[in-house]
Amino acid sequence: MAITEDEARKVAHLARIAVKDADLPALAQELNGILHFMEQLNEVDVDGVEPMTGVEPMRLKRRQDIVTDGEMQDLILKNAPDAREGFFAVPKVVE
């Protein structure tokens, strides 16, 4: 599959990239190179290969899924300019 200059112009328009008409042949050639590389990747035999999420085989740290109040209310409200009765106090903006 080859990308023509008209298709390169359309791709540039869809990507909201300003490309001069003189630069369209180079863009089409770059897009053709990308497509050629993708075709090469499709030829690779990946049967039996496990999908990876990263290079290092790591398990994510897990924690108990327990709902808590965070136990940090005092620390958080200490940073507030105005806190009353355990809540942030803000000026009234709607009447």
C-alpha positions as CSV (number, residue, x, y, z in Angstrom):
1,M,0.0,0.0,0.0
2,A,1.4,3.4,-1.0
3,I,0.4,6.8,0.2
4,T,-0.2,9.4,-2.5
5,E,0.4,13.1,-2.2
6,D,-3.4,13.6,-2.0
7,E,-3.7,11.1,0.8
8,A,-0.7,12.8,2.6
9,R,-2.5,16.1,2.2
10,K,-5.7,14.6,3.8
11,V,-3.7,13.1,6.7
12,A,-2.0,16.5,7.3
13,H,-5.4,18.2,7.3
14,L,-6.9,15.6,9.7
15,A,-3.9,16.0,12.0
16,R,-4.3,19.8,11.8
17,I,-0.7,20.1,10.5
18,A,0.2,22.9,8.0
19,V,2.2,21.2,5.2
20,K,3.3,23.2,2.2
21,D,2.6,21.6,-1.2
22,A,6.4,21.3,-1.8
23,D,6.7,19.2,1.4
24,L,3.9,16.7,0.5
25,P,6.2,14.3,-1.4
26,A,8.5,14.0,1.6
27,L,5.6,13.5,3.9
28,A,4.1,10.8,1.7
29,Q,7.5,9.1,1.6
30,E,7.8,9.2,5.4
31,L,4.2,7.8,5.8
32,N,5.1,5.0,3.2
33,G,8.2,4.2,5.3
34,I,6.0,3.9,8.4
35,L,3.5,1.6,6.6
36,H,6.4,-0.5,5.3
37,F,7.7,-1.0,8.8
38,M,4.3,-2.0,10.0
39,E,4.1,-4.6,7.3
40,Q,7.4,-6.0,8.5
41,L,6.1,-6.2,12.1
42,N,3.1,-8.1,10.8
43,E,5.4,-10.8,9.4
44,V,6.9,-11.5,12.9
45,D,5.6,-14.9,14.3
46,V,4.3,-14.1,17.8
47,D,2.4,-17.3,18.5
48,G,2.8,-18.4,22.1
49,V,4.3,-15.0,23.2
50,E,2.6,-13.5,26.2
51,P,1.5,-9.9,25.9
52,M,3.6,-7.5,28.0
53,T,2.8,-4.3,29.8
54,G,6.4,-3.4,30.3
55,V,10.0,-4.6,30.0
56,E,10.3,-5.8,33.6
57,P,8.1,-8.6,34.8
58,M,6.6,-7.0,37.8
59,R,3.4,-7.4,39.7
60,L,1.7,-4.2,40.9
61,K,1.6,-3.7,44.6
62,R,-1.8,-4.4,45.9
63,R,-3.7,-3.1,49.0
64,Q,-6.9,-4.0,50.6
65,D,-9.9,-2.3,49.0
66,I,-11.3,-0.8,52.2
67,V,-13.2,2.4,52.5
68,T,-11.7,4.7,55.1
69,D,-11.9,8.4,55.9
70,G,-8.2,8.8,55.2
71,E,-7.4,9.4,58.9
72,M,-5.7,12.7,57.9
73,Q,-8.5,15.3,58.3
74,D,-6.5,17.4,60.8
75,L,-3.4,17.4,58.6
76,I,-5.4,18.4,55.6
77,L,-7.4,21.1,57.3
78,K,-4.3,22.6,58.9
79,N,-3.4,23.9,55.4
80,A,-6.8,25.6,54.9
81,P,-7.1,29.3,55.3
82,D,-10.4,28.8,57.1
83,A,-11.7,25.5,58.4
84,R,-14.8,25.1,60.6
85,E,-16.3,22.0,62.2
86,G,-14.0,19.7,60.2
87,F,-14.7,21.2,56.8
88,F,-13.2,23.8,54.5
89,A,-15.0,27.1,54.9
90,V,-15.4,29.1,51.6
91,P,-17.1,32.4,50.9
92,K,-20.7,32.3,49.7
93,V,-20.9,32.9,46.0
94,V,-24.5,32.1,45.1
95,E,-27.5,33.6,46.9
